[in-house]
Amino acid sequence: MDKKRIMSFILILSFFITALPSVSFAEDRTYSITQANIDLFVQQNGMLHVNEKYYYSFNGTYHGIYRDIPLQNGQDIKNIKITANGAYCTYEITDKDNIKTITVYIYSDPEKTIPITNKNVQVTINYDFINAINIYNDIGELHYKIWGEFWDVGVEKINANIHLPSSDSVKYWFNPPYYLKTANFNDSTLKIETKKITHRNQFELRMAIPLKEFKNPIYAKKINKNGLGEIEKIQKDYQNKIDYNTFICQLVAFLMILSIIFPIFI
């Protein structure tokens, strides 16, 4: 073996020896979100009240978690309340680049001095969402990201309930639709269950609600144009994009299989 190969082997071996401690450290501290329960209450004044409950499983020592809520122009959240089951908690709220970040510090002692280690913790976040609902000339629209790409981990499943004044003439869509497991109305509540949503992906709801369900919607955003046709066009374009991407994936898979079979056939 020549000197260049010996030196390359030594460098590669040194890299792996150096990397091992950091890999072991990363594996010693992990967490997951086993479930999320989300309740959205659409109110007649246009306010959206949100109740989120996240089930965390911590392996190792952790000081806290955070929840990023992206806001569009004119949107805001108020009356924030945080509780934890399985730990003691405090929290702080910061705003940056139209993202409101809720940082929840979790402790294992009532004095709130010792971080948690190897525990399951349920964190509940309550707040009022202002201008989350759009009021058009013909409908009201709820466009809500049930799960966003800001999370550092995925979620095993989500149970979401959309509480409405009435289910009469309500239309709804999900993007992307392949994360949906079930969705059906129980009286005036749309009950949703998702499949596992992987890391850095999102799942959103778009809902068209008759204007009769709103009375003096002062906490909603008013848009002076018709919305139903625009929403249906957006959903049609989105579905066409999914169908196209599915076709491309199937075509690539077929060509890969063909590239394996054809040489064998030859």
N, C-alpha and C positions, 0 to 999 in steps of 0.2 A: 504494500500500500504506500503511495507516494505521500510526501509531506503535506500537500494541499488537502488531500482527502483526510489525513489524520487531523489536521487543524479544523476542518469543517465538522468532523465527528465530535471533536472536543467542544466546539462552540455550541452545537446542537444539544449535546448532553448537558452542558452548563446551563443552557436556557431552560431545559425541562427541570433540572434540579432547583433552579431559582424560582420557577413558577409553582412548584409543588406546594410550598407553604401557603401561598395566596389562594390556591385552589382549595386546599383543605379548609382554610379559614372561611371561604365563601360558603362551602357546603355545611359548615357548622351553624349557620344562621340563615334560616329561610322562613318564609311565611306564605300563606295562601288565603284566599277568600273562598270559603266553601259554599256560601250562599248569600244572596242579597234579597231582601224584601223591600219593595218600594211601593208606596201608596201616594197617588196624586189625586188631590181633591180640587176639581174644577168648580169654582164658586160663581154665583150669579153676578157679582160685582167685578168679575174679570180676574180676580186674584187666583193664583195657583198655590195651594198649600201642599208642601212636600214633606213626607215622612220616609226616611231611608234608614234601614237597619242592615248592617254588614256583619257577617260572621267571620271573624279572623281566627286562624290557627297559627300560632307563633311557635317556631322551633328555634330556641336561642333567646338571647336577651334583647329586648326592644324598648325604646323610649317613647315611641308614639307612631301615629299614622297621619296621613294628610288626605284631604279631599279637595280636588281642584274643580271649580265650577266656572266654565267659560260663560261670559255674558256678552250679549250684543248691545248695540247703542240703545240707551234708555232703559235697559234691564237692570234690576237690582234684587238682592235678597235681604229680607228683614226678619226680625224676631227669631234669631237663631238660638236653638237650644240643643245642647249636647249631653248625652248620658252614656254610661258604659255599664255593662253587666259582666262581671268577672274581673273587674279592675276598677281602680279609682282614676279620675281623669280631670284634667284642666284643658283649656283650649285657647287659641288665639286666631285672629282673622287678619289677613293681609290682602291688599289689592295690588295687582301689577298686570299691565298689558291686557286689560279687560278680562282678567281671570281672578276670581275671588278664591283664595286658598284658606281652607280651614285646617289648622294643625291641631291634632288632638294628642296631648301627652298622657300616657297611661302608666299607672303605678300599681304596685302590689300591696302598698301599705296606706292606711288612711292619712298619714302625715304627708304623703306624696313626695317621698324622697327616694324610693327604691324602684327601679324599672322592673317590668314584668319579665319572667323567664319561663319558657315552655308552657304557655297557657292558651286557652281558647277564650276569646273576648268578643262580646257583641257591642258594637258601637252604633248608637242611634242618633241621627241628625234630623232635626225639625227646622223648617224655615218657611217663610212666605216669599213667593217668587212674583215680583212685580213685572208687568209687561211680558210675561211668558206666553200669553195668549194674544193672538192677532184678531182684531175685529174688522172684517171686510164688509162691503156693502151687502153681500148675500149670505155669508157664513162667518162663524168664528173658527179659528184654527189653533190647534195645539200641536206644536212641533217640538218634541222633547227628546233629548238624548238619554235614554234609559241607562245605557252604559257607554262610556266615552273612551277615547284612545289615550287619555292622560293617565290611566291606571298603570302601575308598574307590573301588575300581575293580572291574569285572567280571573274569571269567576266560574265556578262549577255550574251554577244555575241561578236564575233570577225569577222570583215570583213578584209580579207587578199587578197592582189593582188601580184602575183609572175610575174614580168615582165621579159620576156626572149627575146633573139634575134629572136627566132622563136619557134613555138610550134611543129614543124615537128619531129615526132618519139620520143617525150618526154614521159616518163613513170613516174607515181607518185603514192605514197601510203601515208596513214595517220595512225598514231598510237596515241591513240586507235581510231578505225574508228567510234565508236558510238557517238563521239562528233561532227562529221561532219554533217552539214545540207545540203549544196549544194557545188558542185565544177564543174566548166566547163570553157573551154577556150573561150575567146573573142579575136580573132586575136592571138597575141602572149602573151597574159596575162591570167594566170590561176586565176580565181576569186573564192574565197573561203568564205563561211559563216558557222559559227559554231553554235551549240546550247550553252546553258549555260554550262560553265565549272566550276566545284565546287572547293572549297578550297583545296589547296595542291595537285592538280592533274595537268597533263600536256597534251599537244596536239602537236604532231610534224609532220613535213612533210619530206618525203624522195623522192627525185626526181632524175631520171637518164636522163642526157642531152647528146645528141650526141656531139662528140668531135669537129665536124665541126663548132660548135657555138662559139668556143674559138679561139682567135688569140693571141699568145704569152701570155699565162696565168701566168704572173709572180707573181700575188697575190693569187694564188691557191696552195694548197698542192699537190705535185706530189707523187703518189703511184705506184710503178712498179709491177703491177699485174692487172689481169682482174677483173672488179668490178661488172658487171651486174649480173652474176651468183651468186655472193656472196650476193648482195643486195636482189635478188629474194628469195634466201634461207632464209635470215634473216626474210623477210616478211612472208614467208610460216610458219616458226617456230613460229612467233609472232601470226599469225592467228590461228594456231593449239592450242596455249596456251589460246587464247581468247575463242575458241570453247570449250576447256576442262573446263575452269572456268565457262562458261555459263551452260554447262551440270551439273556441280556440284551444282550450284545455283538452277537450276531447280529441281534437285533431292532432295535437302534439302527442298525446298518449298513443293514438293509433299509429302515428309515424314512428314512434319509439319502438312499439311492438313489431311493426313491419321491418324496422332496421335490424331487429334481432332474428326474425323468422327468415327473412330473405337470404342472408348468407348461408343459413342452415339448408335452405331449399336448394341453393346453388351447389 
